[in-house]
Amino acid sequence: MDNTGRARAPHAPHTQEVQEGIVKAVQRRRGLVSVNLATLFFGLAGVLGKLSGLPAPLITLGRVVFAGAALALWAASARTPLRPRSRRDLGLLTLQGVILALHWTAFFQAIVVSNVAIGLLAFSSFPLFTAALEPLLLRQRPRLAEIVAAILILPGIALLVPRFSLDNSATRGVLWGLLAGATFALLSVVNRSLSSRYPSVTISLYQDSVAALALLPTVFLLPLGGVFNVRTLLILAALGLACTALAHTLFIASLRDITAQLASVIAALEPVWGIFFAWLLLAEAPSVRTLAGGALIVAAALLPGAVALAQRRAT
């Protein structure tokens, strides 16, 4: 009862709490949209590379040139600081650019010599290499889920290889894909230390620029007669702008609205999108054996993020 003798109405939820809940829901939805779009574009990259019909080094060169140009414009408009803080950091950024060139060239070579499914699934073995590199370079002990995931990847890779012979295109694709996974793991581990000191745009711009310089000699070493036309340039532009600059921007932006664990779970579905686009645009249908191996590899990639997400919700 109030001082007028009337019964008080039940307390309604605080307006500010309701508004905060709405804002969080909107942010989460925005983050989920961003990370799913980023993963879709990541999955499309291999298909676009195959559609271009170019050798793997030229696909990578086109990708880093277009992506680097977009990142340079972004950095200039945002006035992002680009100067390295030390010679050691400059050396690391340069080395990472060379590794990036090797990583993407190996990734596209895996797809060129085999197919999109083999290339993407073999590349998805990178958690196996990350689990080995983190204790060596970052002095971090791998979690149990990461060790289990690394072990689970091994039979998945074995299923991708129909027979252990370099004459077999699938075997060559798996080997190139494993090289792409190993170099991606190295990039990720070193970039984790750089990201604490530099904006992601700065790191990406340096690495794309160095990768472009490292791959520039391929223009003089590979036959170019008729390979660059309007169609291939449009494909390379889509690869560099949508599947690289935009995709990475969306993925990084999503981390402001959702947890890194949830983002990693969704990003692990990249091979699923890639296989779907390869079936849709290239009429590439993976074999049952490839799908079985892929299921193990994707499950392994999902496991650490899913466990971390479950533990976070339980606390």
Phi, psi and omega in degrees: 000139174266183185287358176261358179090001179269147179289139178283142176289148177303146181297122175281155177305142181299133184303318182295321179295320178297316179297319179296321177297319179295317180298316180295321179295319178295318180296318180297318179296318178297318179296320179293320178297316182297313184289327177290321176295318178300315180295322177300314180293321176301318180293332181283340187302313182297322180294317178297320177300316179293321180296331182294331182073010182270159171297152185305317180298324180286325175299313181295319179300312178299320181298312184288329178294310179294317179295318180297320179297317179296318180292325178295317177296319179297314181297321180293318181291327181269358182053046181286131178294133185243349185284127176297148182279342181204164176295326178298315179295321177298318178297319179296316180297321178293314179299320179297326177295319178294318179295322178298317178300317179293318182300307183291326177296316178297320180298311180289328177296322177300320181286321181295317185277342180233256175205175185297318182299311180299312182299312182293316183290322177293320176299326182291002174285000187303331177301331177298316181283326177298318180298330179278326186277324184302315178296329182284318187262326183250359181057036179251132177281130179294146177284161182303319181298325179290324178292316178299318179298317180298319179292322182295332181293326187301309177294333176297316178295319180301323179290333180289336184263109181292322174203143186279083179212134179290348175285344182271128184295324180294320178297315178297320178298319179295318180297316177295321178296322177295321176297319177297320179293319180295316180290327176294320178298318178296316177302314184295317183294315180289321179296333178297324178283325179290327185293342177283348183241342184224149173297151182299327179297319179298313180298312182296319181296314177300313185292319177295319181295315179294320178299320178297317179295320181295327183267351183304321179300339180296337177298328182268343184263336182254146178293131184247006184302108175075004183282329179262110176225183183301318182298309182293325178294322177294319178296315179295323177296316178297321180295316182282320185275308184279311187276353180238287184298309181292316183298315179293323178297316179296318182295315180295320179297325181296333183290347174282341187244339178227167182285157178297327179296315180295319179298320181292325178297315180292319181296334179294348179274007179308315179298328179297314177297317181299316179295322178296313181294325178295321177294321184286317189258336184243356183058034176267114178252115181293152178286167178298321178298317178297318179296321179294314177296320179297322179298319178294317182293316179296319177299319178296319179294327180285330192302306183300317180294321180294319179295314179298322179294318179295320179294323179294319180289332181285338182272000000 
